[in-house]
Amino acid sequence: MESGAALSLQSCSWIGCEKTMRNPGGLLGFPRGYGVERRHTLSLRRSRLASDLYGHSKLKISSRCKKSEVAAKESENFHAAVDEALILKRMSEDVVLRLDGRCIYLVGMMGSGKTTVGKILSEVLGYSFFDSDKLVEQAVGVSSVAQIFKEHSEAFFRQNESNVLRDLSSMRQLVVATGGGAVIRPINWRYMKKGITVWLDVPLEALARRIAAVGTASRPLLHEEPGDPYTKALIRLSTLSEERGEVYANADVRVCLQNIAAKQGSSDVSSLTPTAIAVEALSKIDSLFAEDMSVGNLLRSGLKY
């Protein structure tokens, strides 16, 4: 009897406590339709499993596609950077001969990238690099231009700036990044014209974004303006541009970032690399020498007749 009870419990457990019945032969039987339900349940489970596996596969494929796109973009950027560097190197080999030791002076508004581009040019040409603002700070013994303005005056800074440019003009094989206001004193042009002057012309909106991103504390002509960093930078830069725009045009070469971006099929100058700007600067300098050579040949031809 105990063995019969045990068998009954095992049977109940094995069939999931489904109702059972015995056929006339005494064997256990399943309810009508049990096999159909069981097959349907298994079919649903298989469908869900397949759906889960398909969804997981889609996620993996999507992730792989994204990684592939990122890798392709990085590869494209890498090759573009290599191409720019090779172009810059080849161009510098011609320009350095034509420069014959003459210095390059970069002029332009604050935030135009004179220091960054200047360092690239100096390296590829085998020149030394100087930042005139840093030299003024060292000469005065003050840590920043803003502090010089505060403790002394703008006029005091401008005089020391002229002294620095005078000393640099007696040297050779230099790339000099000048301060944004160096162009306002005629005497400075006399010093800089002993070399080649290059104007980095950047749209005001792009300049304002750059300056706002790093803050205006180091910019004495902007720091006291009211408003948010971008707005006060743009307003002040607009005023300075009106005052200095014509003066910057005295430079031997103008490097317009909007034109460079247009050549690359873009209107966004922020996408330009410093190397691309340096390439354009060397190209303009090379063209300047070519024009001077053509004029010289014409003049000599005229004298013969």
C-alpha positions in Angstrom: 0.0 0.0 0.0 2.9 2.3 0.8 4.5 1.5 -2.5 1.2 2.3 -4.2 1.0 5.7 -2.6 4.6 6.4 -3.5 4.0 5.5 -7.1 0.9 7.7 -7.1 2.9 10.7 -5.9 5.7 10.1 -8.4 3.2 9.9 -11.2 1.6 13.2 -10.1 5.0 14.9 -9.9 6.1 13.6 -13.3 3.1 14.9 -15.2 3.1 18.3 -13.5 0.1 17.5 -11.4 -2.1 17.3 -14.5 -5.3 15.3 -14.1 -4.8 11.8 -15.2 -7.1 8.9 -15.9 -6.8 5.2 -16.4 -7.9 3.4 -19.5 -9.7 0.2 -19.2 -6.4 -1.7 -19.3 -5.3 0.0 -16.1 -2.6 2.2 -17.7 -2.2 5.8 -16.9 -3.6 8.2 -19.6 -3.4 11.9 -20.3 -6.4 14.3 -20.7 -7.6 14.8 -24.2 -5.7 17.7 -25.9 -2.7 17.5 -23.6 -0.2 16.7 -26.3 -1.4 19.6 -28.4 -1.1 22.1 -25.5 2.4 20.7 -24.7 3.5 21.2 -28.3 2.1 24.7 -28.4 4.0 25.6 -25.2 7.2 24.3 -26.6 6.7 26.1 -29.9 6.1 29.4 -28.0 9.3 28.9 -26.0 11.3 28.2 -29.2 9.9 31.4 -30.8 10.8 33.5 -27.8 14.3 32.0 -27.7 14.7 32.7 -31.4 13.4 36.2 -31.0 15.8 36.9 -28.1 18.8 35.5 -30.1 17.8 37.5 -33.2 17.5 40.7 -31.1 20.9 40.0 -29.4 22.4 39.4 -32.9 20.9 42.7 -34.1 22.5 44.6 -31.2 25.8 43.0 -31.8 25.7 43.8 -35.5 24.6 47.4 -34.8 27.5 47.8 -32.3 29.9 46.4 -34.8 28.6 48.8 -37.5 29.1 51.7 -35.2 32.6 50.6 -34.2 33.4 50.2 -37.9 32.1 53.7 -38.7 34.1 55.2 -35.9 37.2 53.3 -37.0 36.7 54.4 -40.6 36.3 58.0 -39.5 39.5 57.9 -37.3 41.4 56.3 -40.2 40.1 59.1 -42.6 41.2 61.8 -40.1 44.6 60.1 -39.6 45.3 60.0 -43.3 44.1 63.6 -43.8 46.5 64.7 -41.0 49.4 62.8 -42.6 48.6 64.3 -46.0 48.5 67.8 -44.5 51.9 67.2 -42.7 53.5 66.0 -45.9 52.2 69.0 -47.9 53.4 71.3 -45.1 56.9 69.7 -45.1 57.3 69.9 -48.9 56.1 73.4 -49.1 58.4 74.6 -46.3 61.4 73.3 -48.2 60.7 75.8 -51.0 59.6 78.7 -48.8 62.6 78.5 -46.4 64.9 79.1 -49.3 63.0 82.1 -50.4 62.8 83.5 -46.9 66.6 83.5 -46.8 66.5 83.9 -43.0 63.8 86.6 -42.9 61.5 86.5 -39.9 57.8 85.8 -40.0 55.5 88.0 -37.9 51.9 86.7 -37.3 49.3 89.4 -36.6 45.6 89.1 -35.9 42.9 89.5 -33.3 43.2 87.9 -29.9 42.3 84.2 -30.1 43.1 83.9 -33.8 45.6 81.1 -33.2 48.9 83.0 -33.8 50.8 81.1 -31.1 49.5 77.6 -32.2 50.2 78.2 -35.9 53.4 80.0 -35.2 54.9 77.0 -33.4 54.0 74.7 -36.3 55.6 77.1 -38.8 58.8 77.5 -36.7 59.2 73.8 -36.3 58.7 73.0 -40.0 61.0 75.9 -41.1 63.7 75.2 -38.5 63.1 78.6 -37.0 62.9 79.7 -33.4 59.5 80.8 -32.0 58.7 83.7 -29.8 55.5 85.1 -28.3 55.9 88.9 -28.0 53.4 89.0 -25.1 55.5 86.5 -23.1 58.6 88.5 -23.8 57.0 91.6 -22.5 55.9 89.8 -19.3 59.5 88.6 -18.8 60.9 92.0 -19.4 58.5 93.7 -16.9 58.7 90.8 -14.4 54.9 90.3 -14.3 53.1 87.0 -14.8 50.5 88.2 -17.3 49.5 90.9 -19.7 46.3 91.4 -17.7 48.3 92.1 -14.6 50.5 94.6 -16.5 47.4 96.5 -17.6 46.1 96.5 -14.0 49.3 97.4 -12.2 50.6 99.8 -14.8 48.6 100.8 -17.9 47.9 99.8 -21.5 50.3 102.6 -22.7 53.1 101.1 -20.5 52.5 97.7 -22.0 52.5 99.0 -25.6 55.8 100.8 -25.1 57.4 97.6 -23.8 55.8 95.7 -26.7 57.5 98.0 -29.2 60.8 97.5 -27.4 60.5 93.8 -27.7 59.6 94.0 -31.5 62.5 96.3 -32.0 64.9 93.8 -30.5 63.4 90.9 -32.4 63.6 92.8 -35.7 67.4 92.7 -35.5 67.4 88.9 -35.5 66.9 86.3 -38.2 65.1 83.0 -38.6 62.3 83.7 -36.1 58.5 83.2 -36.2 56.9 85.7 -33.9 53.3 85.6 -32.6 52.4 89.3 -31.8 49.8 90.6 -29.5 46.4 91.5 -31.0 47.1 95.2 -30.5 50.6 95.3 -31.8 49.4 96.6 -35.2 48.1 99.9 -33.8 51.5 101.5 -33.4 53.1 102.5 -36.7 56.6 102.0 -35.3 55.8 98.3 -34.8 55.1 98.0 -38.5 58.5 99.4 -39.3 60.1 96.7 -37.2 57.9 93.9 -38.5 58.3 94.9 -42.2 61.9 93.8 -42.0 60.4 90.3 -42.2 57.1 88.9 -43.6 53.9 89.8 -41.9 51.0 87.3 -42.0 47.5 88.2 -40.9 45.3 85.4 -39.6 41.8 86.5 -40.4 39.2 84.6 -38.4 35.4 85.4 -38.3 34.4 87.2 -35.1 31.9 84.6 -34.1 34.5 81.9 -34.2 36.9 84.1 -32.1 34.2 84.8 -29.6 33.4 81.1 -29.2 37.1 80.3 -28.7 37.6 83.0 -26.1 34.4 82.2 -24.2 35.5 78.6 -24.0 38.7 79.4 -22.1 37.4 82.5 -20.3 38.2 86.2 -20.6 40.3 86.6 -17.4 43.5 86.6 -19.4 42.2 89.2 -21.9 42.5 92.6 -20.3 40.4 94.3 -23.0 37.5 91.9 -22.4 37.6 91.1 -18.7 35.7 94.2 -17.6 32.9 93.9 -20.1 29.4 92.9 -18.7 27.4 89.9 -19.8 28.1 86.2 -20.5 31.6 85.3 -21.9 30.5 84.8 -25.5 28.3 88.0 -25.7 30.9 90.3 -24.2 33.7 88.8 -26.3 31.7 89.3 -29.5 30.7 92.9 -28.6 34.3 93.9 -27.8 35.8 92.0 -30.7 33.4 93.8 -33.0 34.5 97.2 -31.7 38.2 96.2 -32.0 37.7 94.9 -35.5 36.3 98.2 -36.6 39.3 100.0 -35.1 42.0 97.6 -36.4 40.5 96.0 -39.5 42.2 98.3 -41.9 45.5 98.2 -40.0 45.6 94.4 -40.2 45.3 94.7 -44.0 48.8 96.2 -44.1 50.2 92.7 -43.7 52.1 91.2 -46.6 49.9 88.1 -46.5 46.3 87.5 -45.5 45.3 84.0 -44.4 41.5 83.9 -44.4 40.0 80.9 -42.5 36.7 81.2 -44.3 38.4 80.7 -47.6 40.3 77.7 -46.4 37.1 76.1 -45.1 35.3 76.9 -48.4 38.1 75.0 -50.3 37.4 72.0 -48.1 33.6 72.3 -48.8 32.7 73.6 -45.4 31.5 76.8 -43.8 32.7 75.9 -40.3 36.2 77.3 -39.6 36.3 75.5 -36.3 36.8 72.2 -38.2 40.1 73.5 -39.6 43.3 72.0 -38.2 46.2 74.3 -37.3 48.3 72.4 -39.8 45.9 73.3 -42.6 46.1 77.0 -41.6 49.9 76.7 -41.6 49.9 75.2 -45.1 47.8 78.1 -46.3 50.2 80.6 -44.7 53.2 79.0 -46.5 51.3 78.9 -49.7 50.5 82.6 -49.4 54.1 83.5 -48.6 55.3 81.4 -51.6 52.9 83.3 -53.8 54.1 86.6 -52.4 57.7 85.8 -53.4 56.5 84.6 -56.9 54.7 87.9 -57.4 57.7 89.9 -56.3 59.9 87.9 -58.7 57.5 88.6 -61.6 57.4 92.3 -60.8 61.2 92.3 -60.6 61.5 90.6 -63.9 59.2 93.1 -65.5 61.1 96.0 -64.1 64.4 94.7 -65.3 62.8 94.0 -68.7 61.6 97.6 -68.8 65.1 99.0 -68.0 66.6 97.1 -70.8 64.4 98.9 -73.3 
